[in-house]
Amino acid sequence: MTALDLDGTCVIVTGGASGIGRGIVDTVIEHGGRAAVWDIDEGRLRKTATIC
């Protein structure tokens, strides 16, 4: 498996407050990237924003 280096990368994730979208956000952040996240669930979106 190759190392994932997202340093300096910014991604847009729709539906990013839960499920697969949240997994993508977590992975991007873990590997040095930044994420712009949209979701209709405001409560979960606010919780997700605390990690970004």
PDBQT receptor file of N, H, CA, C and O in Angstrom, charges set to zero:
ATOM      1  N   MET A   1       0.848  -1.176   0.000  1.00  0.00    +0.000 N 
ATOM      2  CA  MET A   1       0.000   0.000   0.000  1.00  0.00    +0.000 C 
ATOM      3  C   MET A   1       0.897   1.244   0.000  1.00  0.00    +0.000 C 
ATOM      4  O   MET A   1       1.920   1.265   0.684  1.00  0.00    +0.000 OA
ATOM      5  N   THR A   2       0.526   2.268  -0.754  1.00  0.00    +0.000 N 
ATOM      6  H   THR A   2      -0.305   2.251  -1.310  1.00  0.00    +0.000 HD
ATOM      7  CA  THR A   2       1.318   3.490  -0.830  1.00  0.00    +0.000 C 
ATOM      8  C   THR A   2       0.879   4.486   0.230  1.00  0.00    +0.000 C 
ATOM      9  O   THR A   2      -0.273   4.499   0.664  1.00  0.00    +0.000 OA
ATOM     10  N   ALA A   3       1.832   5.323   0.636  1.00  0.00    +0.000 N 
ATOM     11  H   ALA A   3       2.768   5.313   0.283  1.00  0.00    +0.000 HD
ATOM     12  CA  ALA A   3       1.529   6.378   1.608  1.00  0.00    +0.000 C 
ATOM     13  C   ALA A   3       0.726   7.474   0.913  1.00  0.00    +0.000 C 
ATOM     14  O   ALA A   3       0.946   7.775  -0.260  1.00  0.00    +0.000 OA
ATOM     15  N   LEU A   4      -0.187   8.051   1.639  1.00  0.00    +0.000 N 
ATOM     16  H   LEU A   4      -0.366   7.807   2.592  1.00  0.00    +0.000 HD
ATOM     17  CA  LEU A   4      -1.038   9.105   1.096  1.00  0.00    +0.000 C 
ATOM     18  C   LEU A   4      -0.566  10.436   1.663  1.00  0.00    +0.000 C 
ATOM     19  O   LEU A   4      -0.636  10.655   2.872  1.00  0.00    +0.000 OA
ATOM     20  N   ASP A   5      -0.081  11.335   0.792  1.00  0.00    +0.000 N 
ATOM     21  H   ASP A   5      -0.024  11.157  -0.191  1.00  0.00    +0.000 HD
ATOM     22  CA  ASP A   5       0.385  12.652   1.225  1.00  0.00    +0.000 C 
ATOM     23  C   ASP A   5      -0.526  13.712   0.613  1.00  0.00    +0.000 C 
ATOM     24  O   ASP A   5      -0.454  13.988  -0.584  1.00  0.00    +0.000 OA
ATOM     25  N   LEU A   6      -1.384  14.303   1.444  1.00  0.00    +0.000 N 
ATOM     26  H   LEU A   6      -1.443  14.079   2.417  1.00  0.00    +0.000 HD
ATOM     27  CA  LEU A   6      -2.313  15.325   0.968  1.00  0.00    +0.000 C 
ATOM     28  C   LEU A   6      -1.948  16.714   1.470  1.00  0.00    +0.000 C 
ATOM     29  O   LEU A   6      -2.771  17.628   1.425  1.00  0.00    +0.000 OA
ATOM     30  N   ASP A   7      -0.724  16.877   1.946  1.00  0.00    +0.000 N 
ATOM     31  H   ASP A   7      -0.055  16.135   1.983  1.00  0.00    +0.000 HD
ATOM     32  CA  ASP A   7      -0.273  18.167   2.453  1.00  0.00    +0.000 C 
ATOM     33  C   ASP A   7      -0.456  19.241   1.380  1.00  0.00    +0.000 C 
ATOM     34  O   ASP A   7       0.015  19.085   0.253  1.00  0.00    +0.000 OA
ATOM     35  N   GLY A   8      -1.137  20.323   1.734  1.00  0.00    +0.000 N 
ATOM     36  H   GLY A   8      -1.519  20.449   2.649  1.00  0.00    +0.000 HD
ATOM     37  CA  GLY A   8      -1.379  21.414   0.804  1.00  0.00    +0.000 C 
ATOM     38  C   GLY A   8      -2.592  21.213  -0.098  1.00  0.00    +0.000 C 
ATOM     39  O   GLY A   8      -2.889  22.065  -0.935  1.00  0.00    +0.000 OA
ATOM     40  N   THR A   9      -3.285  20.104   0.065  1.00  0.00    +0.000 N 
ATOM     41  H   THR A   9      -3.043  19.412   0.745  1.00  0.00    +0.000 HD
ATOM     42  CA  THR A   9      -4.454  19.799  -0.752  1.00  0.00    +0.000 C 
ATOM     43  C   THR A   9      -5.728  20.200  -0.022  1.00  0.00    +0.000 C 
ATOM     44  O   THR A   9      -5.838  20.021   1.190  1.00  0.00    +0.000 OA
ATOM     45  N   CYS A  10      -6.685  20.741  -0.758  1.00  0.00    +0.000 N 
ATOM     46  H   CYS A  10      -6.596  20.887  -1.743  1.00  0.00    +0.000 HD
ATOM     47  CA  CYS A  10      -7.992  21.055  -0.194  1.00  0.00    +0.000 C 
ATOM     48  C   CYS A  10      -9.048  20.342  -1.025  1.00  0.00    +0.000 C 
ATOM     49  O   CYS A  10      -9.052  20.441  -2.252  1.00  0.00    +0.000 OA
ATOM     50  N   VAL A  11      -9.943  19.622  -0.355  1.00  0.00    +0.000 N 
ATOM     51  H   VAL A  11      -9.940  19.541   0.642  1.00  0.00    +0.000 HD
ATOM     52  CA  VAL A  11     -11.004  18.898  -1.054  1.00  0.00    +0.000 C 
ATOM     53  C   VAL A  11     -12.364  19.422  -0.617  1.00  0.00    +0.000 C 
ATOM     54  O   VAL A  11     -12.508  19.953   0.484  1.00  0.00    +0.000 OA
ATOM     55  N   ILE A  12     -13.351  19.274  -1.474  1.00  0.00    +0.000 N 
ATOM     56  H   ILE A  12     -13.234  18.842  -2.369  1.00  0.00    +0.000 HD
ATOM     57  CA  ILE A  12     -14.737  19.612  -1.157  1.00  0.00    +0.000 C 
ATOM     58  C   ILE A  12     -15.490  18.300  -0.970  1.00  0.00    +0.000 C 
ATOM     59  O   ILE A  12     -15.452  17.425  -1.836  1.00  0.00    +0.000 OA
ATOM     60  N   VAL A  13     -16.176  18.167   0.170  1.00  0.00    +0.000 N 
ATOM     61  H   VAL A  13     -16.207  18.878   0.873  1.00  0.00    +0.000 HD
ATOM     62  CA  VAL A  13     -16.913  16.939   0.460  1.00  0.00    +0.000 C 
ATOM     63  C   VAL A  13     -18.368  17.292   0.746  1.00  0.00    +0.000 C 
ATOM     64  O   VAL A  13     -18.663  17.991   1.715  1.00  0.00    +0.000 OA
ATOM     65  N   THR A  14     -19.274  16.808  -0.097  1.00  0.00    +0.000 N 
ATOM     66  H   THR A  14     -19.034  16.240  -0.884  1.00  0.00    +0.000 HD
ATOM     67  CA  THR A  14     -20.700  16.980   0.171  1.00  0.00    +0.000 C 
ATOM     68  C   THR A  14     -21.180  15.748   0.925  1.00  0.00    +0.000 C 
ATOM     69  O   THR A  14     -20.755  14.630   0.633  1.00  0.00    +0.000 OA
ATOM     70  N   GLY A  15     -22.056  15.951   1.883  1.00  0.00    +0.000 N 
ATOM     71  H   GLY A  15     -22.402  16.859   2.120  1.00  0.00    +0.000 HD
ATOM     72  CA  GLY A  15     -22.492  14.839   2.722  1.00  0.00    +0.000 C 
ATOM     73  C   GLY A  15     -21.380  14.387   3.647  1.00  0.00    +0.000 C 
ATOM     74  O   GLY A  15     -21.274  13.205   3.973  1.00  0.00    +0.000 OA
ATOM     75  N   GLY A  16     -20.552  15.329   4.068  1.00  0.00    +0.000 N 
ATOM     76  H   GLY A  16     -20.638  16.290   3.802  1.00  0.00    +0.000 HD
ATOM     77  CA  GLY A  16     -19.347  15.003   4.816  1.00  0.00    +0.000 C 
ATOM     78  C   GLY A  16     -19.496  14.884   6.315  1.00  0.00    +0.000 C 
ATOM     79  O   GLY A  16     -18.498  14.695   7.011  1.00  0.00    +0.000 OA
ATOM     80  N   ALA A  17     -20.707  14.987   6.839  1.00  0.00    +0.000 N 
ATOM     81  H   ALA A  17     -21.518  15.140   6.274  1.00  0.00    +0.000 HD
ATOM     82  CA  ALA A  17     -20.885  14.943   8.289  1.00  0.00    +0.000 C 
ATOM     83  C   ALA A  17     -21.116  13.533   8.820  1.00  0.00    +0.000 C 
ATOM     84  O   ALA A  17     -21.107  13.322  10.033  1.00  0.00    +0.000 OA
ATOM     85  N   SER A  18     -21.323  12.567   7.929  1.00  0.00    +0.000 N 
ATOM     86  H   SER A  18     -21.330  12.738   6.943  1.00  0.00    +0.000 HD
ATOM     87  CA  SER A  18     -21.542  11.195   8.396  1.00  0.00    +0.000 C 
ATOM     88  C   SER A  18     -21.238  10.206   7.277  1.00  0.00    +0.000 C 
ATOM     89  O   SER A  18     -21.081  10.591   6.118  1.00  0.00    +0.000 OA
ATOM     90  N   GLY A  19     -21.158   8.953   7.632  1.00  0.00    +0.000 N 
ATOM     91  H   GLY A  19     -21.285   8.640   8.574  1.00  0.00    +0.000 HD
ATOM     92  CA  GLY A  19     -20.982   7.884   6.663  1.00  0.00    +0.000 C 
ATOM     93  C   GLY A  19     -19.696   7.973   5.861  1.00  0.00    +0.000 C 
ATOM     94  O   GLY A  19     -18.637   8.318   6.385  1.00  0.00    +0.000 OA
ATOM     95  N   ILE A  20     -19.813   7.651   4.569  1.00  0.00    +0.000 N 
ATOM     96  H   ILE A  20     -20.673   7.371   4.144  1.00  0.00    +0.000 HD
ATOM     97  CA  ILE A  20     -18.646   7.643   3.692  1.00  0.00    +0.000 C 
ATOM     98  C   ILE A  20     -18.027   9.030   3.599  1.00  0.00    +0.000 C 
ATOM     99  O   ILE A  20     -16.803   9.161   3.609  1.00  0.00    +0.000 OA
ATOM    100  N   GLY A  21     -18.854  10.064   3.510  1.00  0.00    +0.000 N 
ATOM    101  H   GLY A  21     -19.849   9.957   3.503  1.00  0.00    +0.000 HD
ATOM    102  CA  GLY A  21     -18.340  11.434   3.443  1.00  0.00    +0.000 C 
ATOM    103  C   GLY A  21     -17.484  11.777   4.640  1.00  0.00    +0.000 C 
ATOM    104  O   GLY A  21     -16.415  12.369   4.488  1.00  0.00    +0.000 OA
ATOM    105  N   ARG A  22     -17.938  11.411   5.838  1.00  0.00    +0.000 N 
ATOM    106  H   ARG A  22     -18.806  10.929   5.961  1.00  0.00    +0.000 HD
ATOM    107  CA  ARG A  22     -17.163  11.675   7.058  1.00  0.00    +0.000 C 
ATOM    108  C   ARG A  22     -15.853  10.890   7.021  1.00  0.00    +0.000 C 
ATOM    109  O   ARG A  22     -14.814  11.389   7.453  1.00  0.00    +0.000 OA
ATOM    110  N   GLY A  23     -15.905   9.678   6.511  1.00  0.00    +0.000 N 
ATOM    111  H   GLY A  23     -16.750   9.273   6.160  1.00  0.00    +0.000 HD
ATOM    112  CA  GLY A  23     -14.683   8.885   6.378  1.00  0.00    +0.000 C 
ATOM    113  C   GLY A  23     -13.674   9.550   5.462  1.00  0.00    +0.000 C 
ATOM    114  O   GLY A  23     -12.473   9.525   5.728  1.00  0.00    +0.000 OA
ATOM    115  N   ILE A  24     -14.162  10.145   4.385  1.00  0.00    +0.000 N 
ATOM    116  H   ILE A  24     -15.138  10.165   4.169  1.00  0.00    +0.000 HD
ATOM    117  CA  ILE A  24     -13.283  10.867   3.466  1.00  0.00    +0.000 C 
ATOM    118  C   ILE A  24     -12.668  12.067   4.170  1.00  0.00    +0.000 C 
ATOM    119  O   ILE A  24     -11.465  12.305   4.061  1.00  0.00    +0.000 OA
ATOM    120  N   VAL A  25     -13.490  12.825   4.892  1.00  0.00    +0.000 N 
ATOM    121  H   VAL A  25     -14.467  12.631   4.980  1.00  0.00    +0.000 HD
ATOM    122  CA  VAL A  25     -12.989  13.989   5.635  1.00  0.00    +0.000 C 
ATOM    123  C   VAL A  25     -11.912  13.551   6.624  1.00  0.00    +0.000 C 
ATOM    124  O   VAL A  25     -10.844  14.160   6.680  1.00  0.00    +0.000 OA
ATOM    125  N   ASP A  26     -12.177  12.512   7.399  1.00  0.00    +0.000 N 
ATOM    126  H   ASP A  26     -13.045  12.018   7.353  1.00  0.00    +0.000 HD
ATOM    127  CA  ASP A  26     -11.210  12.025   8.384  1.00  0.00    +0.000 C 
ATOM    128  C   ASP A  26      -9.892  11.636   7.722  1.00  0.00    +0.000 C 
ATOM    129  O   ASP A  26      -8.820  11.959   8.233  1.00  0.00    +0.000 OA
ATOM    130  N   THR A  27      -9.968  10.946   6.590  1.00  0.00    +0.000 N 
ATOM    131  H   THR A  27     -10.839  10.683   6.174  1.00  0.00    +0.000 HD
ATOM    132  CA  THR A  27      -8.763  10.504   5.884  1.00  0.00    +0.000 C 
ATOM    133  C   THR A  27      -7.968  11.685   5.347  1.00  0.00    +0.000 C 
ATOM    134  O   THR A  27      -6.743  11.720   5.466  1.00  0.00    +0.000 OA
ATOM    135  N   VAL A  28      -8.661  12.644   4.761  1.00  0.00    +0.000 N 
ATOM    136  H   VAL A  28      -9.656  12.615   4.665  1.00  0.00    +0.000 HD
ATOM    137  CA  VAL A  28      -7.983  13.828   4.224  1.00  0.00    +0.000 C 
ATOM    138  C   VAL A  28      -7.249  14.573   5.337  1.00  0.00    +0.000 C 
ATOM    139  O   VAL A  28      -6.084  14.937   5.176  1.00  0.00    +0.000 OA
ATOM    140  N   ILE A  29      -7.921  14.799   6.461  1.00  0.00    +0.000 N 
ATOM    141  H   ILE A  29      -8.867  14.503   6.592  1.00  0.00    +0.000 HD
ATOM    142  CA  ILE A  29      -7.314  15.514   7.583  1.00  0.00    +0.000 C 
ATOM    143  C   ILE A  29      -6.128  14.731   8.141  1.00  0.00    +0.000 C 
ATOM    144  O   ILE A  29      -5.079  15.306   8.433  1.00  0.00    +0.000 OA
ATOM    145  N   GLU A  30      -6.298  13.433   8.285  1.00  0.00    +0.000 N 
ATOM    146  H   GLU A  30      -7.150  12.966   8.048  1.00  0.00    +0.000 HD
ATOM    147  CA  GLU A  30      -5.249  12.565   8.830  1.00  0.00    +0.000 C 
ATOM    148  C   GLU A  30      -3.974  12.612   7.992  1.00  0.00    +0.000 C 
ATOM    149  O   GLU A  30      -2.872  12.452   8.518  1.00  0.00    +0.000 OA
ATOM    150  N   HIS A  31      -4.128  12.832   6.688  1.00  0.00    +0.000 N 
ATOM    151  H   HIS A  31      -5.023  12.962   6.261  1.00  0.00    +0.000 HD
ATOM    152  CA  HIS A  31      -2.981  12.825   5.788  1.00  0.00    +0.000 C 
ATOM    153  C   HIS A  31      -2.534  14.229   5.371  1.00  0.00    +0.000 C 
ATOM    154  O   HIS A  31      -1.876  14.396   4.345  1.00  0.00    +0.000 OA
ATOM    155  N   GLY A  32      -2.894  15.232   6.169  1.00  0.00    +0.000 N 
ATOM    156  H   GLY A  32      -3.429  15.096   7.003  1.00  0.00    +0.000 HD
ATOM    157  CA  GLY A  32      -2.357  16.571   5.984  1.00  0.00    +0.000 C 
ATOM    158  C   GLY A  32      -3.149  17.508   5.103  1.00  0.00    +0.000 C 
ATOM    159  O   GLY A  32      -2.723  18.642   4.885  1.00  0.00    +0.000 OA
ATOM    160  N   GLY A  33      -4.279  17.080   4.593  1.00  0.00    +0.000 N 
ATOM    161  H   GLY A  33      -4.625  16.159   4.770  1.00  0.00    +0.000 HD
ATOM    162  CA  GLY A  33      -5.084  17.941   3.732  1.00  0.00    +0.000 C 
ATOM    163  C   GLY A  33      -6.094  18.760   4.513  1.00  0.00    +0.000 C 
ATOM    164  O   GLY A  33      -6.192  18.658   5.736  1.00  0.00    +0.000 OA
ATOM    165  N   ARG A  34      -6.830  19.560   3.795  1.00  0.00    +0.000 N 
ATOM    166  H   ARG A  34      -6.750  19.643   2.802  1.00  0.00    +0.000 HD
ATOM    167  CA  ARG A  34      -7.915  20.360   4.375  1.00  0.00    +0.000 C 
ATOM    168  C   ARG A  34      -9.199  19.995   3.650  1.00  0.00    +0.000 C 
ATOM    169  O   ARG A  34      -9.171  19.556   2.500  1.00  0.00    +0.000 OA
ATOM    170  N   ALA A  35     -10.336  20.182   4.336  1.00  0.00    +0.000 N 
ATOM    171  H   ALA A  35     -10.358  20.539   5.270  1.00  0.00    +0.000 HD
ATOM    172  CA  ALA A  35     -11.612  19.805   3.735  1.00  0.00    +0.000 C 
ATOM    173  C   ALA A  35     -12.643  20.911   3.913  1.00  0.00    +0.000 C 
ATOM    174  O   ALA A  35     -12.798  21.465   5.001  1.00  0.00    +0.000 OA
ATOM    175  N   ALA A  36     -13.346  21.222   2.828  1.00  0.00    +0.000 N 
ATOM    176  H   ALA A  36     -13.220  20.772   1.944  1.00  0.00    +0.000 HD
ATOM    177  CA  ALA A  36     -14.522  22.086   2.879  1.00  0.00    +0.000 C 
ATOM    178  C   ALA A  36     -15.709  21.128   2.868  1.00  0.00    +0.000 C 
ATOM    179  O   ALA A  36     -15.883  20.361   1.921  1.00  0.00    +0.000 OA
ATOM    180  N   VAL A  37     -16.527  21.172   3.925  1.00  0.00    +0.000 N 
ATOM    181  H   VAL A  37     -16.386  21.794   4.694  1.00  0.00    +0.000 HD
ATOM    182  CA  VAL A  37     -17.548  20.147   4.127  1.00  0.00    +0.000 C 
ATOM    183  C   VAL A  37     -18.948  20.754   4.096  1.00  0.00    +0.000 C 
ATOM    184  O   VAL A  37     -19.206  21.775   4.733  1.00  0.00    +0.000 OA
ATOM    185  N   TRP A  38     -19.856  20.110   3.346  1.00  0.00    +0.000 N 
ATOM    186  H   TRP A  38     -19.646  19.280   2.829  1.00  0.00    +0.000 HD
ATOM    187  CA  TRP A  38     -21.265  20.487   3.304  1.00  0.00    +0.000 C 
ATOM    188  C   TRP A  38     -22.103  19.294   3.730  1.00  0.00    +0.000 C 
ATOM    189  O   TRP A  38     -21.761  18.149   3.439  1.00  0.00    +0.000 OA
ATOM    190  N   ASP A  39     -23.210  19.570   4.426  1.00  0.00    +0.000 N 
ATOM    191  H   ASP A  39     -23.489  20.501   4.663  1.00  0.00    +0.000 HD
ATOM    192  CA  ASP A  39     -24.152  18.522   4.816  1.00  0.00    +0.000 C 
ATOM    193  C   ASP A  39     -25.456  19.180   5.254  1.00  0.00    +0.000 C 
ATOM    194  O   ASP A  39     -25.453  20.327   5.699  1.00  0.00    +0.000 OA
ATOM    195  N   ILE A  40     -26.564  18.463   5.130  1.00  0.00    +0.000 N 
ATOM    196  H   ILE A  40     -26.566  17.531   4.768  1.00  0.00    +0.000 HD
ATOM    197  CA  ILE A  40     -27.852  19.013   5.561  1.00  0.00    +0.000 C 
ATOM    198  C   ILE A  40     -28.080  18.855   7.060  1.00  0.00    +0.000 C 
ATOM    199  O   ILE A  40     -28.959  19.509   7.622  1.00  0.00    +0.000 OA
ATOM    200  N   ASP A  41     -27.302  17.998   7.711  1.00  0.00    +0.000 N 
ATOM    201  H   ASP A  41     -26.589  17.467   7.253  1.00  0.00    +0.000 HD
ATOM    202  CA  ASP A  41     -27.432  17.775   9.152  1.00  0.00    +0.000 C 
ATOM    203  C   ASP A  41     -26.520  18.757   9.888  1.00  0.00    +0.000 C 
ATOM    204  O   ASP A  41     -25.335  18.488  10.084  1.00  0.00    +0.000 OA
ATOM    205  N   GLU A  42     -27.080  19.895  10.292  1.00  0.00    +0.000 N 
ATOM    206  H   GLU A  42     -28.043  20.114  10.133  1.00  0.00    +0.000 HD
ATOM    207  CA  GLU A  42     -26.282  20.968  10.884  1.00  0.00    +0.000 C 
ATOM    208  C   GLU A  42     -25.555  20.533  12.153  1.00  0.00    +0.000 C 
ATOM    209  O   GLU A  42     -24.406  20.918  12.370  1.00  0.00    +0.000 OA
ATOM    210  N   GLY A  43     -26.206  19.741  12.986  1.00  0.00    +0.000 N 
ATOM    211  H   GLY A  43     -27.139  19.427  12.810  1.00  0.00    +0.000 HD
ATOM    212  CA  GLY A  43     -25.578  19.290  14.226  1.00  0.00    +0.000 C 
ATOM    213  C   GLY A  43     -24.327  18.462  13.974  1.00  0.00    +0.000 C 
ATOM    214  O   GLY A  43     -23.280  18.707  14.573  1.00  0.00    +0.000 OA
ATOM    215  N   ARG A  44     -24.441  17.491  13.094  1.00  0.00    +0.000 N 
ATOM    216  H   ARG A  44     -25.291  17.293  12.608  1.00  0.00    +0.000 HD
ATOM    217  CA  ARG A  44     -23.273  16.659  12.766  1.00  0.00    +0.000 C 
ATOM    218  C   ARG A  44     -22.216  17.462  12.019  1.00  0.00    +0.000 C 
ATOM    219  O   ARG A  44     -21.019  17.226  12.178  1.00  0.00    +0.000 OA
ATOM    220  N   LEU A  45     -22.664  18.406  11.208  1.00  0.00    +0.000 N 
ATOM    221  H   LEU A  45     -23.637  18.598  11.078  1.00  0.00    +0.000 HD
ATOM    222  CA  LEU A  45     -21.726  19.250  10.475  1.00  0.00    +0.000 C 
ATOM    223  C   LEU A  45     -20.883  20.071  11.441  1.00  0.00    +0.000 C 
ATOM    224  O   LEU A  45     -19.671  20.193  11.260  1.00  0.00    +0.000 OA
ATOM    225  N   ARG A  46     -21.515  20.632  12.462  1.00  0.00    +0.000 N 
ATOM    226  H   ARG A  46     -22.500  20.533  12.609  1.00  0.00    +0.000 HD
ATOM    227  CA  ARG A  46     -20.764  21.402  13.469  1.00  0.00    +0.000 C 
ATOM    228  C   ARG A  46     -19.756  20.511  14.191  1.00  0.00    +0.000 C 
ATOM    229  O   ARG A  46     -18.631  20.932  14.459  1.00  0.00    +0.000 OA
ATOM    230  N   LYS A  47     -20.162  19.280  14.504  1.00  0.00    +0.000 N 
ATOM    231  H   LYS A  47     -21.076  18.938  14.286  1.00  0.00    +0.000 HD
ATOM    232  CA  LYS A  47     -19.257  18.343  15.174  1.00  0.00    +0.000 C 
ATOM    233  C   LYS A  47     -18.069  18.009  14.261  1.00  0.00    +0.000 C 
ATOM    234  O   LYS A  47     -16.928  17.940  14.719  1.00  0.00    +0.000 OA
ATOM    235  N   THR A  48     -18.342  17.805  12.986  1.00  0.00    +0.000 N 
ATOM    236  H   THR A  48     -19.268  17.861  12.614  1.00  0.00    +0.000 HD
ATOM    237  CA  THR A  48     -17.281  17.513  12.023  1.00  0.00    +0.000 C 
ATOM    238  C   THR A  48     -16.343  18.703  11.877  1.00  0.00    +0.000 C 
ATOM    239  O   THR A  48     -15.134  18.527  11.727  1.00  0.00    +0.000 OA
ATOM    240  N   ALA A  49     -16.890  19.906  11.921  1.00  0.00    +0.000 N 
ATOM    241  H   ALA A  49     -17.872  20.050  12.043  1.00  0.00    +0.000 HD
ATOM    242  CA  ALA A  49     -16.078  21.117  11.764  1.00  0.00    +0.000 C 
ATOM    243  C   ALA A  49     -15.024  21.246  12.854  1.00  0.00    +0.000 C 
ATOM    244  O   ALA A  49     -13.992  21.881  12.635  1.00  0.00    +0.000 OA
ATOM    245  N   THR A  50     -15.259  20.664  14.012  1.00  0.00    +0.000 N 
ATOM    246  H   THR A  50     -16.098  20.149  14.190  1.00  0.00    +0.000 HD
ATOM    247  CA  THR A  50     -14.274  20.782  15.093  1.00  0.00    +0.000 C 
ATOM    248  C   THR A  50     -12.984  20.043  14.780  1.00  0.00    +0.000 C 
ATOM    249  O   THR A  50     -11.950  20.355  15.371  1.00  0.00    +0.000 OA
ATOM    250  N   ILE A  51     -13.007  19.066  13.864  1.00  0.00    +0.000 N 
ATOM    251  H   ILE A  51     -13.847  18.813  13.384  1.00  0.00    +0.000 HD
ATOM    252  CA  ILE A  51     -11.778  18.357  13.518  1.00  0.00    +0.000 C 
ATOM    253  C   ILE A  51     -11.055  18.994  12.346  1.00  0.00    +0.000 C 
ATOM    254  O   ILE A  51      -9.869  18.742  12.134  1.00  0.00    +0.000 OA
ATOM    255  N   CYS A  52     -11.761  19.817  11.585  1.00  0.00    +0.000 N 
ATOM    256  H   CYS A  52     -12.724  20.021  11.757  1.00  0.00    +0.000 HD
ATOM    257  CA  CYS A  52     -11.144  20.435  10.406  1.00  0.00    +0.000 C 
ATOM    258  C   CYS A  52     -10.322  21.584  10.845  1.00  0.00    +0.000 C 
ATOM    259  O   CYS A  52      -9.707  22.256  10.017  1.00  0.00    +0.000 OA
TER     260      CYS A  52
